[in-house]
Amino acid sequence: MKITKPHVALLASPGMGHLIPVLELGERFVTQHNVQVTVFVVGTDASSVQSQLSNFPYPNLFNIVSLPVDISSLIDADASIEIKIIVMMQECLPSLRSAISAMKFRPTALVVDLFGTEAMAIADEFEIMKYVFIASNAWLLAVTLYAPAINRKLLIDEHLNQKKPLKVPGCTSVRFEDTLDPFLLPDDPMYDGFASVGMKMSMADGILVNTWEDLESKTLASLRDANMLGSLSKAPVYPIGPLVRPTASQTQESKVLNWLDNQPDESVIYVSFGSGGTLSAKQMIELAWGLEMSKQRFIWVGRPPMENDASEFYLSLTGNNCASNFDYLPDGFLTRTKNVGIVVPMWAPQTDILSHRSVGGFLSHCGWNSILESIVNGVPIIAWPLFAEQKMNATMLTEEIGMAVRSKQLPTESIIDREEIESMVRRIMVDKEGEEIRTRVKNLQNSSKKTCSKDGSSYISLSRVAKGCEISLLGQLAMDQGA
């Protein structure tokens, strides 16, 4: 069989937040740029990988290979989600190497995400191109690339001790309260690991990032400027977003969507904390009262409370609802709100909800996937960050983009009381401030559509990556024929 087009292998870290944009990237490579794709999906076991793929809308578009790994004997069960993912990605490397070696035709390029940079060494072994895909935004990419260049003494003296913002050349500084966890422990191996990721990324053949020119023009300019962040990396940056889950063309019968059909336009606020977000029991009660007091229609993915790590569900979520008696909600809440709201226990069809004409606001944990889904559907946000880079995202939404409101205190630092929750909901759904925010997000919605069109900047950016893979393929074929 003759090779006629480039073949790109994509490596997806565990968790829906990483898998979804990788699958969407694969879809775009195939349908828009005539590239063959194989996606390697890492999970705790084969069934967990399969459950993550159960709602994937392109079953025959490209090859999907499971890389199950068992880390139960390697780390403590209460280790952070970041540590679990890092160990899983390390353990998958032998299987990835074997899978690529067994292919009849080796890939033209390997694309890894932020947690998969150690796999770039495998690309070098097979003498193929290597790219990094940042499923989040350019600001996170900038901070990651800058990490190896940071003076550790200044980091401790100014950022940690004096709580001054972390300055990033040509970009918005990172406030102390928004800083990423590795920067809080500069003498911990996790910080060295994070800096190592930044160093490895700088040696890639390119960095793909799930954003677009109009959304983050200042940061992208710095990443390209040889006098700013561009001096730290040889890798060209390709903004190719937004990559988001499509709305289902034929959605299964859904109580939630049927209920939405009967509500006025932009009258419902959707409340969800992503695939890994949970709240404490006390915060759940305050949120319930805040929603009720706002007198606004709502759909709430009310996952049972957890007092510990907010990311506890991240690796185990199956994407299905589970039975719940909602005994963690205030007495009588469901009865009092039965005509204005719906509470679902674990999961809801988020893209279908956000694209519905009745939805006018989104109380969100500020994961980047959810933010992009909100933008492409023109829905304002109440920012409620929980972990990882979500605090940076929330600051970007409220202070730079202007498409969100947020609480006075971080939800991870204190309980947000019912009165403030009521106020935030009404600010988005009822007050004049919400109208102004809605106008801004509608403009971003138009920008997101334009950038992905055939003449748009993100389409052109990804086409350059595909062209680079095509040129590499021709070089491979010429070398093979010469041999």
Sequence and secondary structure as in RCSB ss.txt:
>XXXX:A:sequence
MKITKPHVALLASPGMGHLIPVLELGERFVTQHNVQVTVFVVGTDASSVQSQLSNFPYPNLFNIVSLPVDISSLI
DADASIEIKIIVMMQECLPSLRSAISAMKFRPTALVVDLFGTEAMAIADEFEIMKYVFIASNAWLLAVTLYAPAI
NRKLLIDEHLNQKKPLKVPGCTSVRFEDTLDPFLLPDDPMYDGFASVGMKMSMADGILVNTWEDLESKTLASLRD
ANMLGSLSKAPVYPIGPLVRPTASQTQESKVLNWLDNQPDESVIYVSFGSGGTLSAKQMIELAWGLEMSKQRFIW
VGRPPMENDASEFYLSLTGNNCASNFDYLPDGFLTRTKNVGIVVPMWAPQTDILSHRSVGGFLSHCGWNSILESI
VNGVPIIAWPLFAEQKMNATMLTEEIGMAVRSKQLPTESIIDREEIESMVRRIMVDKEGEEIRTRVKNLQNSSKK
TCSKDGSSYISLSRVAKGCEISLLGQLAMDQGA
>XXXX:A:secstr
    S EEEEEE SSHHHHHHHHHHHHHHHHHH  EEEEEEEESSHHHHHHHTTT S TTTSEEEEEE   TTTS
 TTS HHHHHHHHHHHTHHHHHHHHHH SS  SEEEEEGGGGGGHHHHHHTT EEEEEESS HHHHHHHHHGGGS
 HHHIIIIIIIS   B  TTS  B GGG  HHHH TTSHHHHHHHHHHHHHHTSSEEEES  TTTSHHHHHHHH 
TTTGGGG  S EEE         SS    HHHHHHHTS TT EEEEE TTT    HHHHHHHHHHHHHHT EEEE
E     SS TTTTTTT  S       TTS TTHHHHTTTTEEEESS   HHHHHTSTTEEEEEE   HHHHHHHH
HTT  EEE   STTHHHHHHIIIIII  EEE SS TTTS   HHHHHHHHHHHHTSHHHHHHHHHHHHHHHHHHH
HHSTTSHHHHHHHHHHHHHHHHHHHHHHHHHH 
